[in-house]
Amino acid sequence: MDANGLSPQENVPASRKLGREDARTLASAASNVVIAKGKKVATFAIKGAPSDDVVDAMLGPTGNLRAPTMRVGKTVLVGFNEEQYHNVLEL
């Protein structure tokens, strides 16, 4: 992000664990949730309350929100996929 002149509005330290309700809150405020797991990318359009499938996909095996997670406008990016970051951030 620094290389592209971007800076986060908020950083959440790894010691602060974000769980299911935090994921649901993030997804509720979004119109799209993009979840990257390795090379697999799933995109969910959110209309109303997010489904349990969306929230489950946002969580890692420990039940915490997967990192990195970024909110850009009405889009939430979960996990890292360089192509998706470029698409959403319009780099």
Buried (B, 14 or more C-beta within 10 A) or exposed (E): EEEEEEEEEEEEEEEEEBEBEBBBEBBEEBEBBBBBBEEEBBEBEBEEEBEEEBBEBBBEEEEBBBEEBBBBEEBBBBBBBEEBBEBBBEE
